[in-house]
Amino acid sequence: MARPPAGGNGSDDDYSVRLGERIRVIRRQKRLSLQDVEARSESEFKASVLGAYERGERAVSVPRLHRLAEFYDVPVDQLLPVGDGDQPVETGTVEPPAWVPGQKVVIDLVALADVDGPEVELIRRYLGIIQVKRQDFNGRVLTIRQDDLQALAAILGTGVDDAAPALAERGLLRPPAAP
């Protein structure tokens, strides 16, 4: 079936398709089917509509995109495609920083399993409490809120502003804007 134009502009169509691909990637990372999303969202996100978003056949409003990001428990920018289609994305060998000020703090739970140190067991236990509280068991990443960061700073023996860099030094943060 041919996709209807999203406003007559080829770059708009391309962006809608790339946005849909990102939405699909995040859903699959959460190991959810379209039907799972519909059921767990109590039909807030219908499988047919979400599928149309993912195929780029239907435009997603900003409020709906924000709500979908909340549902998936990811920062909104993780649903957005990288690059704008007109400019190539840089592919140099420079490694992006693990964390930049103002960015969400996203703990890499897979990396946490391989880290040792005197405070690591406390960090694991605290993050386990957060996962239970949020019912967030994807097992790969956990986004840390400001209140959580204060507690982690206490565990790490740092100030709140130094907690994220301290986690990054231990290899526990997911790099920003991961495609």
Contacts in CASP RR format, 6 or more apart in sequence:
PFRMAT RR
TARGET T0000
AUTHOR 0000-0000-0000
METHOD contacts of the structure
MODEL  1
MARPPAGGNGSDDDYSVRLGERIRVIRRQKRLSLQDVEARSESEFKASVL
GAYERGERAVSVPRLHRLAEFYDVPVDQLLPVGDGDQPVETGTVEPPAWV
PGQKVVIDLVALADVDGPEVELIRRYLGIIQVKRQDFNGRVLTIRQDDLQ
ALAAILGTGVDDAAPALAERGLLRPPAAP
3 13 0 8 1.000
3 55 0 8 1.000
3 56 0 8 1.000
3 57 0 8 1.000
4 57 0 8 1.000
5 13 0 8 1.000
6 12 0 8 1.000
6 13 0 8 1.000
6 16 0 8 1.000
6 56 0 8 1.000
6 59 0 8 1.000
7 13 0 8 1.000
11 85 0 8 1.000
11 86 0 8 1.000
13 56 0 8 1.000
14 85 0 8 1.000
15 81 0 8 1.000
15 84 0 8 1.000
15 85 0 8 1.000
16 56 0 8 1.000
16 57 0 8 1.000
16 59 0 8 1.000
17 55 0 8 1.000
17 56 0 8 1.000
18 81 0 8 1.000
18 85 0 8 1.000
19 53 0 8 1.000
19 56 0 8 1.000
19 60 0 8 1.000
19 79 0 8 1.000
19 80 0 8 1.000
19 81 0 8 1.000
20 53 0 8 1.000
20 54 0 8 1.000
20 55 0 8 1.000
20 56 0 8 1.000
20 60 0 8 1.000
20 81 0 8 1.000
21 54 0 8 1.000
21 81 0 8 1.000
22 78 0 8 1.000
22 79 0 8 1.000
22 80 0 8 1.000
22 81 0 8 1.000
23 50 0 8 1.000
23 53 0 8 1.000
23 54 0 8 1.000
23 60 0 8 1.000
23 68 0 8 1.000
23 79 0 8 1.000
24 54 0 8 1.000
26 72 0 8 1.000
26 74 0 8 1.000
26 78 0 8 1.000
26 79 0 8 1.000
27 34 0 8 1.000
27 37 0 8 1.000
27 50 0 8 1.000
27 54 0 8 1.000
27 72 0 8 1.000
29 138 0 8 1.000
29 140 0 8 1.000
30 72 0 8 1.000
30 138 0 8 1.000
31 138 0 8 1.000
32 40 0 8 1.000
33 47 0 8 1.000
34 47 0 8 1.000
34 48 0 8 1.000
34 50 0 8 1.000
34 51 0 8 1.000
35 47 0 8 1.000
37 45 0 8 1.000
37 47 0 8 1.000
37 50 0 8 1.000
37 71 0 8 1.000
38 45 0 8 1.000
38 46 0 8 1.000
38 47 0 8 1.000
38 50 0 8 1.000
40 71 0 8 1.000
41 71 0 8 1.000
44 67 0 8 1.000
44 71 0 8 1.000
45 68 0 8 1.000
45 71 0 8 1.000
49 58 0 8 1.000
51 57 0 8 1.000
52 58 0 8 1.000
53 60 0 8 1.000
60 68 0 8 1.000
65 76 0 8 1.000
65 79 0 8 1.000
66 76 0 8 1.000
68 79 0 8 1.000
69 75 0 8 1.000
69 76 0 8 1.000
69 78 0 8 1.000
69 79 0 8 1.000
72 79 0 8 1.000
73 134 0 8 1.000
73 136 0 8 1.000
73 143 0 8 1.000
74 143 0 8 1.000
75 104 0 8 1.000
75 106 0 8 1.000
75 143 0 8 1.000
77 177 0 8 1.000
78 178 0 8 1.000
82 89 0 8 1.000
82 177 0 8 1.000
82 179 0 8 1.000
83 89 0 8 1.000
95 175 0 8 1.000
96 175 0 8 1.000
96 176 0 8 1.000
96 177 0 8 1.000
97 168 0 8 1.000
97 175 0 8 1.000
97 176 0 8 1.000
98 168 0 8 1.000
98 171 0 8 1.000
98 173 0 8 1.000
98 174 0 8 1.000
98 175 0 8 1.000
98 176 0 8 1.000
99 105 0 8 1.000
99 164 0 8 1.000
99 165 0 8 1.000
99 167 0 8 1.000
99 168 0 8 1.000
99 173 0 8 1.000
99 176 0 8 1.000
100 176 0 8 1.000
103 176 0 8 1.000
104 143 0 8 1.000
104 144 0 8 1.000
105 143 0 8 1.000
105 144 0 8 1.000
105 149 0 8 1.000
105 163 0 8 1.000
105 164 0 8 1.000
105 167 0 8 1.000
105 173 0 8 1.000
106 141 0 8 1.000
106 142 0 8 1.000
106 143 0 8 1.000
106 144 0 8 1.000
106 173 0 8 1.000
106 174 0 8 1.000
107 127 0 8 1.000
107 141 0 8 1.000
107 142 0 8 1.000
107 143 0 8 1.000
107 144 0 8 1.000
107 167 0 8 1.000
107 172 0 8 1.000
107 173 0 8 1.000
107 174 0 8 1.000
108 140 0 8 1.000
108 141 0 8 1.000
108 171 0 8 1.000
108 172 0 8 1.000
108 173 0 8 1.000
108 174 0 8 1.000
109 127 0 8 1.000
109 139 0 8 1.000
109 140 0 8 1.000
109 141 0 8 1.000
109 142 0 8 1.000
110 139 0 8 1.000
110 140 0 8 1.000
111 171 0 8 1.000
111 172 0 8 1.000
112 120 0 8 1.000
112 123 0 8 1.000
112 124 0 8 1.000
112 127 0 8 1.000
112 172 0 8 1.000
115 170 0 8 1.000
115 171 0 8 1.000
115 172 0 8 1.000
119 155 0 8 1.000
119 156 0 8 1.000
119 157 0 8 1.000
120 170 0 8 1.000
122 155 0 8 1.000
123 152 0 8 1.000
123 155 0 8 1.000
123 156 0 8 1.000
123 172 0 8 1.000
126 148 0 8 1.000
126 151 0 8 1.000
126 152 0 8 1.000
126 155 0 8 1.000
127 142 0 8 1.000
130 136 0 8 1.000
130 142 0 8 1.000
130 144 0 8 1.000
130 148 0 8 1.000
131 137 0 8 1.000
131 139 0 8 1.000
131 142 0 8 1.000
136 142 0 8 1.000
141 174 0 8 1.000
144 152 0 8 1.000
146 160 0 8 1.000
149 160 0 8 1.000
149 163 0 8 1.000
149 164 0 8 1.000
150 160 0 8 1.000
150 163 0 8 1.000
152 163 0 8 1.000
152 167 0 8 1.000
153 159 0 8 1.000
153 160 0 8 1.000
153 162 0 8 1.000
153 163 0 8 1.000
156 162 0 8 1.000
156 163 0 8 1.000
156 166 0 8 1.000
156 167 0 8 1.000
158 166 0 8 1.000
164 173 0 8 1.000
167 173 0 8 1.000
END
